[in-house]
Amino acid sequence: MRRIGVIGGGAAGFFAAIHASASGNRVTIFEKSTKLLSKVKVSGGGRCNVTNECREISKLVRFYPRGEKFLRKVFCKFSVSDTISWFELRGVPLKTEPDGRIFPVSDSSQSVIDTLMLEAQRFGVVVKTKTGIEEIRPHGEGFFLISGSGQDYVDRVIITSGGHAKAAAYDFIKSLGHSIVDPVPSLFTFNTPRDPVRSLMGISMPCVHIRLEGTKLAYEGPLLITHWGVSGPAVLKLSAYGAKWLHDQVYKAKAHIRWDAGFEEDTLRSDLQSYRERHPKRRVGAHSLFQIPARLWLFLTQKAEIDPDQHWYQISNKQINKLLENLFRFTIEIDGKTTFKEEFVTAGGVSLEEISPGTMQSKLVPGVFFAGEVIDIDGITGGFNFQAAWSTGFVAGTSVNQ
Ligand SMILES: Cc1cc2nc3c(=O)[nH]c(=O)nc-3n(C[C@H](O)[C@H](O)[C@H](O)COP(=O)(O)OP(=O)(O)OC[C@H]3O[C@@H](n4cnc5c(N)ncnc54)[C@H](O)[C@@H]3O)c2cc1C
C-alpha cells in the first residue's frame, strides 16, 4: 500500500484517485479551492456532456487538435465504452443525443458528481480542500507536497491541476524540470465588431466551409450569426485548431466563408448565368437561390452591388462574379473572441514528449504522474475533453503501483 497524493479535485483528479485507491492505496486529493468538481457541475450547461458516441479510436483521436497521437494508447486502456459502462454500472444511465453527445438521462451534472464522490468515499479517499500545492519536493523515494498549510509526504503524486490561462499556474510543475507548452484558450467564438455581417444576427446555416486567411485551417459545419460575430460548431472547431495561431495574431484575422460547404465555384457561376437566362424578368431580391435564407440573400446581393429591384437581365457578368465571390468566399474581419459558455478549455500544458502514454508517468521524474487538462491535450466540444480526463485519470490511477 502506497500513499498517493492527487493534486486537484476535478474530473481527472477524482477518476485517478478512485482508481488508485481501488487497488488498496491510501489516497489524498489536495484541492486549492473550497469546491470539488466545480467544472463538472457547470459543464454542458449544467447537464455534463460526459463523453461522445464516437467509439472507434482511430476516429475518436481526430477530435483532439492536440494529443491525437498520444491518446491512441490511452484510449486503448480506457475507451468511450468503458466510460459509458463505468457510469451506468454505478447508477448513472446515459443517453446519446442525435449529434453523438452523451449526457446523463437525468440531464443533471449532479448525478455525475454524486457518483464520483460516492466512489471516492467508498474507497476511503481523503479530500483536503483549501490546500493549494505550491511545490513538489522530491525526497528519498517519494515527495513532500508543500502547501500554505504545511507539508505531506507521499510515495507517488498524480498532478491533475487542470488548464490555466496564466503560465505561472504551472510553475510548481516546471520546477520539477518539466516543459510547459504555452497555455492559450481554445473553443471560442469570433467577434466581428466592425463587420456588417452582425446585422444578420439569428441566421444559421446548416453546413458552411470556413477558412482562416493565410492558413490551411478550414472546417465545415453549422454556423450561427450572433449579435457579436459568428458562432456554431464550424467556428468552434476552427478556434480549437487555430487556437495558437489566432493567439499569435492577437485574435485579429480574416476568415472566408462558403455559405454551403457543397458549393463548387464553376457550377455556381453557370447556375447563376443560366438563372439569368431562364428568368430575365424576375427581380434579383424577390427569390433567394441555393436555399440561402432571404435576409442573407439580400445582404449578399447588396454586397455584390446589385440592387434587389434589378431584373436578372440587367445583371452584368461582373456583378455575377461579385455575387459568386460573396457566396463562395465571403470575407469577415475577426477582431477578438468570446468565450463559449458551454465548454472552454486550455490548449497547451505539460509537454506530451515528457509523459509515457502507457502509464501517464513522467519520463523525467519517476513517481510523478499526470492526467486531465494540465497536459498539452485538448479536444473540440462534444464530450471529448471529459473523455480525455476519464481516460488519462484511469491510466494514471491504475499505474501508480508499477
Ligand atoms: C464552462 C465549461 C463547460 C464545460 N463543459 C464540458 C462538457 O460538457 N464536456 C466536456 O467534455 N468538457 C467540458 N468542459 C471541459 C472540461 O470541464 C475540462 O476539460 C475538465 O473539467 C478538465 O478536468 P481536470 O480535472 O483536468 O481539470 P479541472 O476540472 O480544471 O480541475 C483541476 C482542479 O485542480 C485544482 N488546482 C489547480 N491547481 C492546484 C494546485 N496547485 N493545488 C491544488 N489544487 C489545484 C483546481 O482548483 C481544480 O479544481 C467544460 C469546461 C468549462 C469551463
Ligand as a Chemical Component Dictionary entry (heavy atoms), coordinates in Angstrom:
data_LIG
# 
_chem_comp.id                   LIG 
_chem_comp.type                 NON-POLYMER 
_chem_comp.pdbx_formal_charge   0 
_chem_comp.three_letter_code    LIG 
# 
loop_
_chem_comp_atom.comp_id 
_chem_comp_atom.atom_id 
_chem_comp_atom.alt_atom_id 
_chem_comp_atom.type_symbol 
_chem_comp_atom.charge 
_chem_comp_atom.model_Cartn_x 
_chem_comp_atom.model_Cartn_y 
_chem_comp_atom.model_Cartn_z 
_chem_comp_atom.pdbx_ordinal 
LIG C1  C1  C 0 -17.998 26.015 -18.592 1  
LIG C2  C2  C 0 -17.357 24.733 -19.034 2  
LIG C3  C3  C 0 -18.150 23.713 -19.518 3  
LIG C4  C4  C 0 -17.558 22.517 -19.945 4  
LIG N1  N1  N 0 -18.345 21.520 -20.433 5  
LIG C5  C5  C 0 -17.796 20.369 -20.868 6  
LIG C6  C6  C 0 -18.588 19.284 -21.331 7  
LIG O1  O1  O 0 -19.817 19.334 -21.270 8  
LIG N2  N2  N 0 -17.951 18.181 -21.809 9  
LIG C7  C7  C 0 -16.579 18.082 -21.843 10 
LIG O2  O2  O 0 -16.059 17.062 -22.293 11 
LIG N3  N3  N 0 -15.794 19.062 -21.356 12 
LIG C8  C8  C 0 -16.372 20.188 -20.864 13 
LIG N4  N4  N 0 -15.577 21.191 -20.382 14 
LIG C9  C9  C 0 -14.130 20.949 -20.283 15 
LIG C10 C10 C 0 -13.906 20.072 -19.039 16 
LIG O3  O3  O 0 -14.667 20.619 -17.973 17 
LIG C11 C11 C 0 -12.441 20.033 -18.657 18 
LIG O4  O4  O 0 -11.673 19.620 -19.741 19 
LIG C12 C12 C 0 -12.237 19.077 -17.475 20 
LIG O5  O5  O 0 -13.006 19.516 -16.373 21 
LIG C13 C13 C 0 -10.775 19.005 -17.080 22 
LIG O6  O6  O 0 -10.700 18.271 -15.895 23 
LIG P1  P1  P 0 -9.402  18.372 -14.975 24 
LIG O7  O7  O 0 -9.704  17.525 -13.787 25 
LIG O8  O8  O 0 -8.207  18.063 -15.781 26 
LIG O9  O9  O 0 -9.288  19.886 -14.577 27 
LIG P2  P2  P 0 -10.239 20.813 -13.682 28 
LIG O10 O10 O 0 -11.650 20.356 -13.775 29 
LIG O11 O11 O 0 -9.921  22.196 -14.068 30 
LIG O12 O12 O 0 -9.750  20.528 -12.204 31 
LIG C14 C14 C 0 -8.490  20.957 -11.734 32 
LIG C15 C15 C 0 -8.599  21.234 -10.259 33 
LIG O13 O13 O 0 -7.294  21.444 -9.739  34 
LIG C16 C16 C 0 -7.326  22.498 -8.799  35 
LIG N5  N5  N 0 -5.964  23.026 -8.695  36 
LIG C17 C17 C 0 -5.273  23.746 -9.594  37 
LIG N6  N6  N 0 -4.022  23.996 -9.171  38 
LIG C18 C18 C 0 -3.917  23.402 -7.962  39 
LIG C19 C19 C 0 -2.863  23.314 -7.000  40 
LIG N7  N7  N 0 -1.673  23.878 -7.222  41 
LIG N8  N8  N 0 -3.096  22.635 -5.850  42 
LIG C20 C20 C 0 -4.315  22.055 -5.612  43 
LIG N9  N9  N 0 -5.349  22.140 -6.476  44 
LIG C21 C21 C 0 -5.147  22.786 -7.641  45 
LIG C22 C22 C 0 -8.342  23.463 -9.390  46 
LIG O14 O14 O 0 -8.870  24.321 -8.394  47 
LIG C23 C23 C 0 -9.387  22.487 -9.945  48 
LIG O15 O15 O 0 -10.382 22.186 -9.005  49 
LIG C24 C24 C 0 -16.141 22.371 -19.912 50 
LIG C25 C25 C 0 -15.351 23.405 -19.401 51 
LIG C26 C26 C 0 -15.941 24.572 -18.952 52 
LIG C27 C27 C 0 -15.084 25.652 -18.398 53 
# 
loop_
_chem_comp_bond.comp_id 
_chem_comp_bond.atom_id_1 
_chem_comp_bond.atom_id_2 
_chem_comp_bond.value_order 
_chem_comp_bond.pdbx_ordinal 
LIG C1  C2  SING 1  
LIG C2  C3  SING 2  
LIG C2  C26 DOUB 3  
LIG C3  C4  DOUB 4  
LIG C4  N1  SING 5  
LIG C4  C24 SING 6  
LIG N1  C5  DOUB 7  
LIG C5  C6  SING 8  
LIG C5  C8  SING 9  
LIG C6  O1  DOUB 10 
LIG C6  N2  SING 11 
LIG N2  C7  SING 12 
LIG C7  O2  DOUB 13 
LIG C7  N3  SING 14 
LIG N3  C8  DOUB 15 
LIG C8  N4  SING 16 
LIG N4  C9  SING 17 
LIG N4  C24 SING 18 
LIG C9  C10 SING 19 
LIG C10 O3  SING 20 
LIG C10 C11 SING 21 
LIG C11 O4  SING 22 
LIG C11 C12 SING 23 
LIG C12 O5  SING 24 
LIG C12 C13 SING 25 
LIG C13 O6  SING 26 
LIG O6  P1  SING 27 
LIG P1  O7  DOUB 28 
LIG P1  O8  SING 29 
LIG P1  O9  SING 30 
LIG O9  P2  SING 31 
LIG P2  O10 DOUB 32 
LIG P2  O11 SING 33 
LIG P2  O12 SING 34 
LIG O12 C14 SING 35 
LIG C14 C15 SING 36 
LIG C15 O13 SING 37 
LIG C15 C23 SING 38 
LIG O13 C16 SING 39 
LIG C16 N5  SING 40 
LIG C16 C22 SING 41 
LIG N5  C17 SING 42 
LIG N5  C21 SING 43 
LIG C17 N6  DOUB 44 
LIG N6  C18 SING 45 
LIG C18 C19 SING 46 
LIG C18 C21 DOUB 47 
LIG C19 N7  SING 48 
LIG C19 N8  DOUB 49 
LIG N8  C20 SING 50 
LIG C20 N9  DOUB 51 
LIG N9  C21 SING 52 
LIG C22 O14 SING 53 
LIG C22 C23 SING 54 
LIG C23 O15 SING 55 
LIG C24 C25 DOUB 56 
LIG C25 C26 SING 57 
LIG C26 C27 SING 58 
# 
